[in-house]
Amino acid sequence: MILLACPNCGPRNVQEFRYGGEVRQRPDLNTVTPEEWADYVYMRDNPLGVMREWWFHRAGCGLWFIAERHTKTHEIQATYAWSKGPS
Ligand SMILES: [Zn+2]
């Protein structure tokens, strides 16, 4: 069983969660070109190594959060709530 630690609920079976894709910077809607938008919507980096991903605790608290997962070993190195950072 793979465990994923929700920042609110702690370690839970990964089947309680929904994968939301890699964390990507959304382009500025005022300046994005059609090619840049298509790249954002359809293309993925798919790296070998640690990747930042969105996860949703669908069978728990309903939080969307970020997990840092190694794409080969599936080792979860960190999970944390999303933040805009310092403003
Ligand atoms: Zn939770």
PDB file of the backbone (N, CA, C, O) and the ligand in Angstrom, with CONECT records:
HET     ZN  A 101       1
ATOM      1  N   MET A   1       0.849  -1.185   0.000  1.00  0.00           N
ATOM      2  CA  MET A   1       0.000   0.000   0.000  1.00  0.00           C
ATOM      3  C   MET A   1       0.890   1.242   0.000  1.00  0.00           C
ATOM      4  O   MET A   1       1.843   1.336   0.774  1.00  0.00           O
ATOM      5  N   ILE A   2       0.571   2.177  -0.864  1.00  0.00           N
ATOM      6  CA  ILE A   2       1.295   3.447  -0.922  1.00  0.00           C
ATOM      7  C   ILE A   2       0.580   4.446  -0.022  1.00  0.00           C
ATOM      8  O   ILE A   2      -0.634   4.626  -0.110  1.00  0.00           O
ATOM      9  N   LEU A   3       1.358   5.094   0.850  1.00  0.00           N
ATOM     10  CA  LEU A   3       0.798   6.107   1.736  1.00  0.00           C
ATOM     11  C   LEU A   3       1.145   7.489   1.213  1.00  0.00           C
ATOM     12  O   LEU A   3       2.254   7.731   0.737  1.00  0.00           O
ATOM     13  N   LEU A   4       0.183   8.385   1.307  1.00  0.00           N
ATOM     14  CA  LEU A   4       0.387   9.783   0.941  1.00  0.00           C
ATOM     15  C   LEU A   4      -0.083  10.612   2.128  1.00  0.00           C
ATOM     16  O   LEU A   4      -1.177  10.396   2.650  1.00  0.00           O
ATOM     17  N   ALA A   5       0.747  11.559   2.552  1.00  0.00           N
ATOM     18  CA  ALA A   5       0.434  12.354   3.747  1.00  0.00           C
ATOM     19  C   ALA A   5      -0.286  13.636   3.359  1.00  0.00           C
ATOM     20  O   ALA A   5       0.312  14.553   2.796  1.00  0.00           O
ATOM     21  N   CYS A   6      -1.567  13.686   3.664  1.00  0.00           N
ATOM     22  CA  CYS A   6      -2.333  14.912   3.473  1.00  0.00           C
ATOM     23  C   CYS A   6      -1.859  15.920   4.530  1.00  0.00           C
ATOM     24  O   CYS A   6      -1.690  15.537   5.687  1.00  0.00           O
ATOM     25  N   PRO A   7      -1.641  17.182   4.177  1.00  0.00           N
ATOM     26  CA  PRO A   7      -1.212  18.168   5.170  1.00  0.00           C
ATOM     27  C   PRO A   7      -2.229  18.345   6.308  1.00  0.00           C
ATOM     28  O   PRO A   7      -1.845  18.739   7.409  1.00  0.00           O
ATOM     29  N   ASN A   8      -3.503  18.065   6.066  1.00  0.00           N
ATOM     30  CA  ASN A   8      -4.525  18.177   7.119  1.00  0.00           C
ATOM     31  C   ASN A   8      -4.704  16.882   7.906  1.00  0.00           C
ATOM     32  O   ASN A   8      -4.824  16.913   9.130  1.00  0.00           O
ATOM     33  N   CYS A   9      -4.723  15.747   7.214  1.00  0.00           N
ATOM     34  CA  CYS A   9      -5.167  14.485   7.811  1.00  0.00           C
ATOM     35  C   CYS A   9      -4.029  13.526   8.155  1.00  0.00           C
ATOM     36  O   CYS A   9      -4.238  12.581   8.917  1.00  0.00           O
ATOM     37  N   GLY A  10      -2.832  13.747   7.613  1.00  0.00           N
ATOM     38  CA  GLY A  10      -1.727  12.828   7.850  1.00  0.00           C
ATOM     39  C   GLY A  10      -1.718  11.702   6.831  1.00  0.00           C
ATOM     40  O   GLY A  10      -2.433  11.768   5.831  1.00  0.00           O
ATOM     41  N   PRO A  11      -0.908  10.655   7.073  1.00  0.00           N
ATOM     42  CA  PRO A  11      -0.757   9.565   6.105  1.00  0.00           C
ATOM     43  C   PRO A  11      -2.063   8.799   5.884  1.00  0.00           C
ATOM     44  O   PRO A  11      -2.746   8.414   6.833  1.00  0.00           O
ATOM     45  N   ARG A  12      -2.389   8.589   4.612  1.00  0.00           N
ATOM     46  CA  ARG A  12      -3.587   7.845   4.221  1.00  0.00           C
ATOM     47  C   ARG A  12      -3.252   6.999   2.996  1.00  0.00           C
ATOM     48  O   ARG A  12      -2.275   7.264   2.297  1.00  0.00           O
ATOM     49  N   ASN A  13      -4.069   5.981   2.744  1.00  0.00           N
ATOM     50  CA  ASN A  13      -3.940   5.158   1.547  1.00  0.00           C
ATOM     51  C   ASN A  13      -4.078   6.054   0.314  1.00  0.00           C
ATOM     52  O   ASN A  13      -4.980   6.890   0.252  1.00  0.00           O
ATOM     53  N   VAL A  14      -3.201   5.886  -0.650  1.00  0.00           N
ATOM     54  CA  VAL A  14      -3.204   6.744  -1.833  1.00  0.00           C
ATOM     55  C   VAL A  14      -4.532   6.649  -2.601  1.00  0.00           C
ATOM     56  O   VAL A  14      -4.859   7.546  -3.378  1.00  0.00           O
ATOM     57  N   GLN A  15      -5.298   5.568  -2.387  1.00  0.00           N
ATOM     58  CA  GLN A  15      -6.588   5.427  -3.072  1.00  0.00           C
ATOM     59  C   GLN A  15      -7.608   6.470  -2.616  1.00  0.00           C
ATOM     60  O   GLN A  15      -8.638   6.650  -3.266  1.00  0.00           O
ATOM     61  N   GLU A  16      -7.332   7.165  -1.496  1.00  0.00           N
ATOM     62  CA  GLU A  16      -8.230   8.235  -1.048  1.00  0.00           C
ATOM     63  C   GLU A  16      -8.035   9.524  -1.841  1.00  0.00           C
ATOM     64  O   GLU A  16      -8.799  10.477  -1.685  1.00  0.00           O
ATOM     65  N   PHE A  17      -7.005   9.551  -2.697  1.00  0.00           N
ATOM     66  CA  PHE A  17      -6.627  10.798  -3.357  1.00  0.00           C
ATOM     67  C   PHE A  17      -6.854  10.726  -4.859  1.00  0.00           C
ATOM     68  O   PHE A  17      -6.985   9.650  -5.441  1.00  0.00           O
ATOM     69  N   ARG A  18      -6.897  11.896  -5.463  1.00  0.00           N
ATOM     70  CA  ARG A  18      -6.953  12.010  -6.919  1.00  0.00           C
ATOM     71  C   ARG A  18      -5.736  12.795  -7.374  1.00  0.00           C
ATOM     72  O   ARG A  18      -5.431  13.859  -6.836  1.00  0.00           O
ATOM     73  N   TYR A  19      -5.048  12.263  -8.364  1.00  0.00           N
ATOM     74  CA  TYR A  19      -3.886  12.934  -8.952  1.00  0.00           C
ATOM     75  C   TYR A  19      -4.367  14.110  -9.802  1.00  0.00           C
ATOM     76  O   TYR A  19      -5.325  13.982 -10.564  1.00  0.00           O
ATOM     77  N   GLY A  20      -3.694  15.257  -9.664  1.00  0.00           N
ATOM     78  CA  GLY A  20      -4.118  16.446 -10.400  1.00  0.00           C
ATOM     79  C   GLY A  20      -3.125  16.959 -11.409  1.00  0.00           C
ATOM     80  O   GLY A  20      -3.332  18.026 -11.989  1.00  0.00           O
ATOM     81  N   GLY A  21      -2.034  16.219 -11.639  1.00  0.00           N
ATOM     82  CA  GLY A  21      -1.074  16.658 -12.644  1.00  0.00           C
ATOM     83  C   GLY A  21       0.073  17.451 -12.048  1.00  0.00           C
ATOM     84  O   GLY A  21       0.078  17.792 -10.865  1.00  0.00           O
ATOM     85  N   GLU A  22       1.037  17.732 -12.897  1.00  0.00           N
ATOM     86  CA  GLU A  22       2.223  18.439 -12.426  1.00  0.00           C
ATOM     87  C   GLU A  22       1.921  19.909 -12.176  1.00  0.00           C
ATOM     88  O   GLU A  22       1.059  20.503 -12.824  1.00  0.00           O
ATOM     89  N   VAL A  23       2.640  20.477 -11.235  1.00  0.00           N
ATOM     90  CA  VAL A  23       2.487  21.900 -10.928  1.00  0.00           C
ATOM     91  C   VAL A  23       3.159  22.697 -12.040  1.00  0.00           C
ATOM     92  O   VAL A  23       4.344  22.521 -12.323  1.00  0.00           O
ATOM     93  N   ARG A  24       2.387  23.569 -12.660  1.00  0.00           N
ATOM     94  CA  ARG A  24       2.903  24.382 -13.760  1.00  0.00           C
ATOM     95  C   ARG A  24       2.486  25.824 -13.565  1.00  0.00           C
ATOM     96  O   ARG A  24       1.439  26.106 -12.982  1.00  0.00           O
ATOM     97  N   GLN A  25       3.303  26.729 -14.052  1.00  0.00           N
ATOM     98  CA  GLN A  25       2.975  28.153 -13.991  1.00  0.00           C
ATOM     99  C   GLN A  25       1.996  28.473 -15.121  1.00  0.00           C
ATOM    100  O   GLN A  25       2.307  28.271 -16.295  1.00  0.00           O
ATOM    101  N   ARG A  26       0.800  28.979 -14.757  1.00  0.00           N
ATOM    102  CA  ARG A  26      -0.188  29.322 -15.773  1.00  0.00           C
ATOM    103  C   ARG A  26       0.253  30.596 -16.503  1.00  0.00           C
ATOM    104  O   ARG A  26       0.663  31.563 -15.861  1.00  0.00           O
ATOM    105  N   PRO A  27       0.171  30.603 -17.842  1.00  0.00           N
ATOM    106  CA  PRO A  27       0.580  31.802 -18.576  1.00  0.00           C
ATOM    107  C   PRO A  27      -0.343  32.982 -18.277  1.00  0.00           C
ATOM    108  O   PRO A  27      -1.496  32.806 -17.883  1.00  0.00           O
ATOM    109  N   ASP A  28       0.184  34.173 -18.472  1.00  0.00           N
ATOM    110  CA  ASP A  28      -0.602  35.397 -18.312  1.00  0.00           C
ATOM    111  C   ASP A  28      -1.651  35.448 -19.428  1.00  0.00           C
ATOM    112  O   ASP A  28      -1.298  35.471 -20.607  1.00  0.00           O
ATOM    113  N   LEU A  29      -2.933  35.467 -19.065  1.00  0.00           N
ATOM    114  CA  LEU A  29      -4.011  35.422 -20.060  1.00  0.00           C
ATOM    115  C   LEU A  29      -4.064  36.667 -20.928  1.00  0.00           C
ATOM    116  O   LEU A  29      -4.687  36.648 -21.989  1.00  0.00           O
ATOM    117  N   ASN A  30      -3.430  37.740 -20.507  1.00  0.00           N
ATOM    118  CA  ASN A  30      -3.438  38.979 -21.281  1.00  0.00           C
ATOM    119  C   ASN A  30      -2.371  38.997 -22.367  1.00  0.00           C
ATOM    120  O   ASN A  30      -2.455  39.780 -23.312  1.00  0.00           O
ATOM    121  N   THR A  31      -1.372  38.139 -22.233  1.00  0.00           N
ATOM    122  CA  THR A  31      -0.266  38.192 -23.187  1.00  0.00           C
ATOM    123  C   THR A  31       0.034  36.848 -23.860  1.00  0.00           C
ATOM    124  O   THR A  31       0.887  36.786 -24.746  1.00  0.00           O
ATOM    125  N   VAL A  32      -0.654  35.768 -23.453  1.00  0.00           N
ATOM    126  CA  VAL A  32      -0.310  34.443 -23.971  1.00  0.00           C
ATOM    127  C   VAL A  32      -0.662  34.308 -25.459  1.00  0.00           C
ATOM    128  O   VAL A  32      -1.691  34.814 -25.909  1.00  0.00           O
ATOM    129  N   THR A  33       0.194  33.629 -26.207  1.00  0.00           N
ATOM    130  CA  THR A  33      -0.086  33.339 -27.617  1.00  0.00           C
ATOM    131  C   THR A  33      -0.835  32.005 -27.697  1.00  0.00           C
ATOM    132  O   THR A  33      -0.785  31.222 -26.749  1.00  0.00           O
ATOM    133  N   PRO A  34      -1.522  31.733 -28.799  1.00  0.00           N
ATOM    134  CA  PRO A  34      -2.201  30.434 -28.934  1.00  0.00           C
ATOM    135  C   PRO A  34      -1.234  29.253 -28.791  1.00  0.00           C
ATOM    136  O   PRO A  34      -1.601  28.222 -28.229  1.00  0.00           O
ATOM    137  N   GLU A  35      -0.020  29.393 -29.288  1.00  0.00           N
ATOM    138  CA  GLU A  35       0.961  28.307 -29.184  1.00  0.00           C
ATOM    139  C   GLU A  35       1.368  28.078 -27.734  1.00  0.00           C
ATOM    140  O   GLU A  35       1.502  26.935 -27.298  1.00  0.00           O
ATOM    141  N   GLU A  36       1.566  29.166 -26.983  1.00  0.00           N
ATOM    142  CA  GLU A  36       1.928  29.039 -25.564  1.00  0.00           C
ATOM    143  C   GLU A  36       0.787  28.416 -24.772  1.00  0.00           C
ATOM    144  O   GLU A  36       1.020  27.610 -23.872  1.00  0.00           O
ATOM    145  N   TRP A  37      -0.462  28.792 -25.111  1.00  0.00           N
ATOM    146  CA  TRP A  37      -1.609  28.234 -24.406  1.00  0.00           C
ATOM    147  C   TRP A  37      -1.762  26.738 -24.706  1.00  0.00           C
ATOM    148  O   TRP A  37      -2.035  25.950 -23.800  1.00  0.00           O
ATOM    149  N   ALA A  38      -1.589  26.348 -25.965  1.00  0.00           N
ATOM    150  CA  ALA A  38      -1.666  24.928 -26.332  1.00  0.00           C
ATOM    151  C   ALA A  38      -0.583  24.136 -25.612  1.00  0.00           C
ATOM    152  O   ALA A  38      -0.830  23.017 -25.163  1.00  0.00           O
ATOM    153  N   ASP A  39       0.606  24.699 -25.498  1.00  0.00           N
ATOM    154  CA  ASP A  39       1.696  24.030 -24.781  1.00  0.00           C
ATOM    155  C   ASP A  39       1.323  23.852 -23.319  1.00  0.00           C
ATOM    156  O   ASP A  39       1.563  22.789 -22.746  1.00  0.00           O
ATOM    157  N   TYR A  40       0.742  24.874 -22.707  1.00  0.00           N
ATOM    158  CA  TYR A  40       0.340  24.801 -21.298  1.00  0.00           C
ATOM    159  C   TYR A  40      -0.740  23.739 -21.076  1.00  0.00           C
ATOM    160  O   TYR A  40      -0.681  22.996 -20.096  1.00  0.00           O
ATOM    161  N   VAL A  41      -1.711  23.663 -21.964  1.00  0.00           N
ATOM    162  CA  VAL A  41      -2.847  22.755 -21.789  1.00  0.00           C
ATOM    163  C   VAL A  41      -2.485  21.304 -22.111  1.00  0.00           C
ATOM    164  O   VAL A  41      -2.909  20.388 -21.407  1.00  0.00           O
ATOM    165  N   TYR A  42      -1.696  21.093 -23.184  1.00  0.00           N
ATOM    166  CA  TYR A  42      -1.519  19.730 -23.683  1.00  0.00           C
ATOM    167  C   TYR A  42      -0.156  19.093 -23.437  1.00  0.00           C
ATOM    168  O   TYR A  42      -0.057  17.866 -23.408  1.00  0.00           O
ATOM    169  N   MET A  43       0.877  19.873 -23.262  1.00  0.00           N
ATOM    170  CA  MET A  43       2.229  19.305 -23.174  1.00  0.00           C
ATOM    171  C   MET A  43       2.646  19.140 -21.714  1.00  0.00           C
ATOM    172  O   MET A  43       2.323  19.975 -20.868  1.00  0.00           O
ATOM    173  N   ARG A  44       3.365  18.061 -21.429  1.00  0.00           N
ATOM    174  CA  ARG A  44       3.857  17.777 -20.084  1.00  0.00           C
ATOM    175  C   ARG A  44       5.351  17.538 -20.144  1.00  0.00           C
ATOM    176  O   ARG A  44       5.871  17.034 -21.140  1.00  0.00           O
ATOM    177  N   ASP A  45       6.046  17.906 -19.060  1.00  0.00           N
ATOM    178  CA  ASP A  45       7.496  17.722 -19.011  1.00  0.00           C
ATOM    179  C   ASP A  45       7.862  16.259 -18.781  1.00  0.00           C
ATOM    180  O   ASP A  45       8.832  15.776 -19.366  1.00  0.00           O
ATOM    181  N   ASN A  46       7.111  15.539 -17.943  1.00  0.00           N
ATOM    182  CA  ASN A  46       7.337  14.118 -17.657  1.00  0.00           C
ATOM    183  C   ASN A  46       8.793  13.826 -17.309  1.00  0.00           C
ATOM    184  O   ASN A  46       9.419  12.988 -17.960  1.00  0.00           O
ATOM    185  N   PRO A  47       9.349  14.501 -16.292  1.00  0.00           N
ATOM    186  CA  PRO A  47      10.775  14.315 -15.974  1.00  0.00           C
ATOM    187  C   PRO A  47      11.038  13.002 -15.245  1.00  0.00           C
ATOM    188  O   PRO A  47      10.135  12.428 -14.635  1.00  0.00           O
ATOM    189  N   LEU A  48      12.271  12.539 -15.313  1.00  0.00           N
ATOM    190  CA  LEU A  48      12.737  11.444 -14.468  1.00  0.00           C
ATOM    191  C   LEU A  48      13.394  12.094 -13.260  1.00  0.00           C
ATOM    192  O   LEU A  48      14.441  12.730 -13.379  1.00  0.00           O
ATOM    193  N   GLY A  49      12.775  11.930 -12.101  1.00  0.00           N
ATOM    194  CA  GLY A  49      13.285  12.570 -10.890  1.00  0.00           C
ATOM    195  C   GLY A  49      12.132  13.088 -10.055  1.00  0.00           C
ATOM    196  O   GLY A  49      10.988  12.661 -10.219  1.00  0.00           O
ATOM    197  N   VAL A  50      12.434  13.989  -9.179  1.00  0.00           N
ATOM    198  CA  VAL A  50      11.411  14.535  -8.287  1.00  0.00           C
ATOM    199  C   VAL A  50      10.583  15.569  -9.038  1.00  0.00           C
ATOM    200  O   VAL A  50      11.118  16.477  -9.673  1.00  0.00           O
ATOM    201  N   MET A  51       9.258  15.411  -8.950  1.00  0.00           N
ATOM    202  CA  MET A  51       8.341  16.310  -9.633  1.00  0.00           C
ATOM    203  C   MET A  51       7.328  16.846  -8.626  1.00  0.00           C
ATOM    204  O   MET A  51       6.866  16.111  -7.752  1.00  0.00           O
ATOM    205  N   ARG A  52       6.988  18.110  -8.747  1.00  0.00           N
ATOM    206  CA  ARG A  52       5.940  18.709  -7.914  1.00  0.00           C
ATOM    207  C   ARG A  52       4.600  18.444  -8.597  1.00  0.00           C
ATOM    208  O   ARG A  52       4.425  18.741  -9.778  1.00  0.00           O
ATOM    209  N   GLU A  53       3.632  17.865  -7.818  1.00  0.00           N
ATOM    210  CA  GLU A  53       2.346  17.454  -8.381  1.00  0.00           C
ATOM    211  C   GLU A  53       1.194  17.935  -7.507  1.00  0.00           C
ATOM    212  O   GLU A  53       1.326  18.091  -6.293  1.00  0.00           O
ATOM    213  N   TRP A  54       0.064  18.163  -8.163  1.00  0.00           N
ATOM    214  CA  TRP A  54      -1.178  18.453  -7.440  1.00  0.00           C
ATOM    215  C   TRP A  54      -1.847  17.144  -7.035  1.00  0.00           C
ATOM    216  O   TRP A  54      -1.898  16.198  -7.821  1.00  0.00           O
ATOM    217  N   TRP A  55      -2.363  17.092  -5.797  1.00  0.00           N
ATOM    218  CA  TRP A  55      -3.148  15.953  -5.325  1.00  0.00           C
ATOM    219  C   TRP A  55      -4.362  16.493  -4.584  1.00  0.00           C
ATOM    220  O   TRP A  55      -4.294  17.548  -3.954  1.00  0.00           O
ATOM    221  N   PHE A  56      -5.473  15.768  -4.661  1.00  0.00           N
ATOM    222  CA  PHE A  56      -6.739  16.159  -4.050  1.00  0.00           C
ATOM    223  C   PHE A  56      -7.180  15.063  -3.090  1.00  0.00           C
ATOM    224  O   PHE A  56      -7.258  13.900  -3.487  1.00  0.00           O
ATOM    225  N   HIS A  57      -7.469  15.403  -1.840  1.00  0.00           N
ATOM    226  CA  HIS A  57      -7.911  14.404  -0.868  1.00  0.00           C
ATOM    227  C   HIS A  57      -9.430  14.246  -0.999  1.00  0.00           C
ATOM    228  O   HIS A  57     -10.196  14.797  -0.209  1.00  0.00           O
ATOM    229  N   ARG A  58      -9.838  13.491  -2.000  1.00  0.00           N
ATOM    230  CA  ARG A  58     -11.256  13.364  -2.370  1.00  0.00           C
ATOM    231  C   ARG A  58     -12.067  12.590  -1.338  1.00  0.00           C
ATOM    232  O   ARG A  58     -13.250  12.880  -1.163  1.00  0.00           O
ATOM    233  N   ALA A  59     -11.473  11.613  -0.646  1.00  0.00           N
ATOM    234  CA  ALA A  59     -12.207  10.817   0.340  1.00  0.00           C
ATOM    235  C   ALA A  59     -11.910  11.304   1.756  1.00  0.00           C
ATOM    236  O   ALA A  59     -12.134  10.582   2.728  1.00  0.00           O
ATOM    237  N   GLY A  60     -11.412  12.518   1.864  1.00  0.00           N
ATOM    238  CA  GLY A  60     -11.068  13.057   3.179  1.00  0.00           C
ATOM    239  C   GLY A  60     -11.508  14.502   3.298  1.00  0.00           C
ATOM    240  O   GLY A  60     -12.693  14.812   3.183  1.00  0.00           O
ATOM    241  N   CYS A  61     -10.555  15.378   3.529  1.00  0.00           N
ATOM    242  CA  CYS A  61     -10.864  16.773   3.863  1.00  0.00           C
ATOM    243  C   CYS A  61     -11.137  17.655   2.647  1.00  0.00           C
ATOM    244  O   CYS A  61     -11.593  18.787   2.812  1.00  0.00           O
ATOM    245  N   GLY A  62     -10.870  17.168   1.419  1.00  0.00           N
ATOM    246  CA  GLY A  62     -11.150  17.961   0.235  1.00  0.00           C
ATOM    247  C   GLY A  62     -10.077  18.974  -0.106  1.00  0.00           C
ATOM    248  O   GLY A  62     -10.322  19.889  -0.893  1.00  0.00           O
ATOM    249  N   LEU A  63      -8.907  18.833   0.461  1.00  0.00           N
ATOM    250  CA  LEU A  63      -7.820  19.783   0.217  1.00  0.00           C
ATOM    251  C   LEU A  63      -7.048  19.429  -1.052  1.00  0.00           C
ATOM    252  O   LEU A  63      -6.693  18.270  -1.269  1.00  0.00           O
ATOM    253  N   TRP A  64      -6.791  20.445  -1.892  1.00  0.00           N
ATOM    254  CA  TRP A  64      -5.809  20.319  -2.969  1.00  0.00           C
ATOM    255  C   TRP A  64      -4.469  20.712  -2.378  1.00  0.00           C
ATOM    256  O   TRP A  64      -4.359  21.757  -1.736  1.00  0.00           O
ATOM    257  N   PHE A  65      -3.453  19.896  -2.583  1.00  0.00           N
ATOM    258  CA  PHE A  65      -2.133  20.199  -2.038  1.00  0.00           C
ATOM    259  C   PHE A  65      -1.058  19.722  -3.008  1.00  0.00           C
ATOM    260  O   PHE A  65      -1.351  19.108  -4.033  1.00  0.00           O
ATOM    261  N   ILE A  66       0.187  20.018  -2.662  1.00  0.00           N
ATOM    262  CA  ILE A  66       1.310  19.675  -3.523  1.00  0.00           C
ATOM    263  C   ILE A  66       2.121  18.560  -2.879  1.00  0.00           C
ATOM    264  O   ILE A  66       2.398  18.587  -1.680  1.00  0.00           O
ATOM    265  N   ALA A  67       2.498  17.578  -3.695  1.00  0.00           N
ATOM    266  CA  ALA A  67       3.394  16.506  -3.261  1.00  0.00           C
ATOM    267  C   ALA A  67       4.622  16.522  -4.164  1.00  0.00           C
ATOM    268  O   ALA A  67       4.519  16.754  -5.369  1.00  0.00           O
ATOM    269  N   GLU A  68       5.781  16.273  -3.566  1.00  0.00           N
ATOM    270  CA  GLU A  68       7.007  16.107  -4.334  1.00  0.00           C
ATOM    271  C   GLU A  68       7.293  14.616  -4.400  1.00  0.00           C
ATOM    272  O   GLU A  68       7.650  13.996  -3.398  1.00  0.00           O
ATOM    273  N   ARG A  69       7.132  14.040  -5.601  1.00  0.00           N
ATOM    274  CA  ARG A  69       7.223  12.590  -5.796  1.00  0.00           C
ATOM    275  C   ARG A  69       8.293  12.266  -6.820  1.00  0.00           C
ATOM    276  O   ARG A  69       8.403  12.922  -7.855  1.00  0.00           O
ATOM    277  N   HIS A  70       9.088  11.233  -6.512  1.00  0.00           N
ATOM    278  CA  HIS A  70      10.068  10.763  -7.495  1.00  0.00           C
ATOM    279  C   HIS A  70       9.314   9.928  -8.528  1.00  0.00           C
ATOM    280  O   HIS A  70       8.596   8.996  -8.166  1.00  0.00           O
ATOM    281  N   THR A  71       9.473  10.253  -9.799  1.00  0.00           N
ATOM    282  CA  THR A  71       8.665   9.618 -10.839  1.00  0.00           C
ATOM    283  C   THR A  71       9.085   8.177 -11.130  1.00  0.00           C
ATOM    284  O   THR A  71       8.319   7.442 -11.754  1.00  0.00           O
ATOM    285  N   LYS A  72      10.274   7.749 -10.699  1.00  0.00           N
ATOM    286  CA  LYS A  72      10.685   6.362 -10.923  1.00  0.00           C
ATOM    287  C   LYS A  72      10.354   5.487  -9.716  1.00  0.00           C
ATOM    288  O   LYS A  72       9.824   4.387  -9.873  1.00  0.00           O
ATOM    289  N   THR A  73      10.664   5.972  -8.513  1.00  0.00           N
ATOM    290  CA  THR A  73      10.492   5.151  -7.307  1.00  0.00           C
ATOM    291  C   THR A  73       9.142   5.393  -6.629  1.00  0.00           C
ATOM    292  O   THR A  73       8.733   4.605  -5.776  1.00  0.00           O
ATOM    293  N   HIS A  74       8.452   6.461  -6.994  1.00  0.00           N
ATOM    294  CA  HIS A  74       7.186   6.891  -6.386  1.00  0.00           C
ATOM    295  C   HIS A  74       7.348   7.311  -4.923  1.00  0.00           C
ATOM    296  O   HIS A  74       6.358   7.469  -4.209  1.00  0.00           O
ATOM    297  N   GLU A  75       8.593   7.491  -4.478  1.00  0.00           N
ATOM    298  CA  GLU A  75       8.828   7.958  -3.107  1.00  0.00           C
ATOM    299  C   GLU A  75       8.308   9.391  -2.971  1.00  0.00           C
ATOM    300  O   GLU A  75       8.651  10.273  -3.758  1.00  0.00           O
ATOM    301  N   ILE A  76       7.483   9.593  -1.966  1.00  0.00           N
ATOM    302  CA  ILE A  76       6.966  10.931  -1.676  1.00  0.00           C
ATOM    303  C   ILE A  76       7.956  11.608  -0.744  1.00  0.00           C
ATOM    304  O   ILE A  76       8.185  11.129   0.367  1.00  0.00           O
ATOM    305  N   GLN A  77       8.543  12.710  -1.177  1.00  0.00           N
ATOM    306  CA  GLN A  77       9.577  13.373  -0.373  1.00  0.00           C
ATOM    307  C   GLN A  77       8.996  14.476   0.500  1.00  0.00           C
ATOM    308  O   GLN A  77       9.567  14.795   1.543  1.00  0.00           O
ATOM    309  N   ALA A  78       7.874  15.065   0.098  1.00  0.00           N
ATOM    310  CA  ALA A  78       7.258  16.129   0.899  1.00  0.00           C
ATOM    311  C   ALA A  78       5.836  16.352   0.414  1.00  0.00           C
ATOM    312  O   ALA A  78       5.533  16.140  -0.760  1.00  0.00           O
ATOM    313  N   THR A  79       4.977  16.773   1.307  1.00  0.00           N
ATOM    314  CA  THR A  79       3.639  17.238   0.944  1.00  0.00           C
ATOM    315  C   THR A  79       3.372  18.514   1.731  1.00  0.00           C
ATOM    316  O   THR A  79       3.783  18.648   2.884  1.00  0.00           O
ATOM    317  N   TYR A  80       2.685  19.440   1.093  1.00  0.00           N
ATOM    318  CA  TYR A  80       2.388  20.707   1.760  1.00  0.00           C
ATOM    319  C   TYR A  80       1.248  21.400   1.027  1.00  0.00           C
ATOM    320  O   TYR A  80       0.986  21.150  -0.149  1.00  0.00           O
ATOM    321  N   ALA A  81       0.580  22.280   1.768  1.00  0.00           N
ATOM    322  CA  ALA A  81      -0.508  23.058   1.182  1.00  0.00           C
ATOM    323  C   ALA A  81       0.080  24.098   0.225  1.00  0.00           C
ATOM    324  O   ALA A  81       1.181  24.606   0.433  1.00  0.00           O
ATOM    325  N   TRP A  82      -0.675  24.394  -0.815  1.00  0.00           N
ATOM    326  CA  TRP A  82      -0.235  25.399  -1.772  1.00  0.00           C
ATOM    327  C   TRP A  82      -0.253  26.766  -1.104  1.00  0.00           C
ATOM    328  O   TRP A  82      -1.096  27.046  -0.251  1.00  0.00           O
ATOM    329  N   SER A  83       0.685  27.609  -1.502  1.00  0.00           N
ATOM    330  CA  SER A  83       0.752  28.964  -0.998  1.00  0.00           C
ATOM    331  C   SER A  83       1.256  29.875  -2.098  1.00  0.00           C
ATOM    332  O   SER A  83       2.107  29.482  -2.896  1.00  0.00           O
ATOM    333  N   LYS A  84       0.737  31.086  -2.144  1.00  0.00           N
ATOM    334  CA  LYS A  84       1.229  32.046  -3.120  1.00  0.00           C
ATOM    335  C   LYS A  84       2.641  32.491  -2.775  1.00  0.00           C
ATOM    336  O   LYS A  84       3.352  33.033  -3.620  1.00  0.00           O
ATOM    337  N   GLY A  85       3.043  32.261  -1.533  1.00  0.00           N
ATOM    338  CA  GLY A  85       4.354  32.710  -1.090  1.00  0.00           C
ATOM    339  C   GLY A  85       4.271  34.127  -0.591  1.00  0.00           C
ATOM    340  O   GLY A  85       3.182  34.692  -0.491  1.00  0.00           O
ATOM    341  N   PRO A  86       5.417  34.712  -0.275  1.00  0.00           N
ATOM    342  CA  PRO A  86       5.400  36.071   0.259  1.00  0.00           C
ATOM    343  C   PRO A  86       4.867  37.060  -0.771  1.00  0.00           C
ATOM    344  O   PRO A  86       5.163  36.949  -1.960  1.00  0.00           O
ATOM    345  N   SER A  87       4.100  38.002  -0.320  1.00  0.00           N
ATOM    346  CA  SER A  87       3.535  38.998  -1.267  1.00  0.00           C
ATOM    347  C   SER A  87       4.101  40.372  -0.999  1.00  0.00           C
ATOM    348  O   SER A  87       3.748  41.330  -1.687  1.00  0.00           O
TER     349      SER A  87
HETATM  350 ZN    ZN A 101      -7.009  15.457   4.078  1.00  0.00          ZN2+
END
